[in-house]
Amino acid sequence: MNTIDLIHQHLAVLEPTEINVIDDSHLHAGHAGAQSGGGHYRLKIISPKFARCSTMQKHRLVYDALASLMQGEIHALSIDARSTNET
């Protein structure tokens, strides 16, 4: 299973209505994080679980769901997290 599939699998706990993951690793070739094998990703996720959450709380939920992939498969992650009523 590739990293994007793993990200989708781990984020399923947030019951997303939309999820889009873009691998930007090629833009960071030569970067220290890229040398260790961790990728750079952009994530857009929409979930009802984010209702009434601050930006920091939304990001914490995402990072908690991806904890086992951070500093391994994922070196850097840009997050656009919204609730279903923020789309």
N, C-alpha and C positions, 0 to 999 in steps of 0.2 A: 504494500500500500504506500503511495507517495504522500508527501507531507501535506499537500492540499487536501487529500482525502482524509488524512488523520485530523486535520483542523476541523473539517466538516463533522467528522465523527464525534470529536470532543465537544463541539459547540451544540450538538443536538440537545444537550441537557437544558439549553436556554430556549428551546422550542422556537427557533427562528422561523419567521414567515418569508424572509429573504436573507440570503447569505451569498456574498461574492468575495472570493479570495484571489488576489493577484500576486504572482511571484515576481518581485522586483530584484531578485538576487543578482541578476546579470548587471544591474546598474551599480553594484557594489563590489565588483571583481577587484581583488587585491586588498580589500578591507580586512582588518584583523578578524572580524566575525565570520566573514566568508571563508577565510582560511581554515577555521575550525569546523567548517561544514554547516554551520547554522545559516538558514536562509533569511532574506528580508521580504516581508509580506505586507500587503495592504488589505485590510478587511473592512467590508461594509456588511453590517448585520442589523436586521430589524427584528425585534422580538417584543412580545407583550410583557415579558419579564422585566423590561426596562421602564415600564410605566412608573411614574413618580420617582425615578432615580436621577440623581445628579450625574453629570458626565463622569466624575470620578467613580461613582458607584457602578455605572455601566462598565467602565473599563476594568474595575476590580472583578466583576462577574465574568468578563471575558478572560482575564488573566487567570482567575481561579479555575475556569474550565480547561484552560490550555497549560496549566502548571507543569504537567509532565513533559511537555514539548519545549518549554522555554529553556534557553541556554543549551539546547541540544539541537533539535530539528529547526527551531526558530531562534534566530539571533535578535531580530528587530521586527516590530509589529506596529503598523500604523492603523488606528482603529477609528471607524466612523460607526458608532452604535446609536441606534434610535429606537424609540418605542413605536408601536404600530400607529399611534395617533400623531407622530411627529413626521411622517413621511411626506 
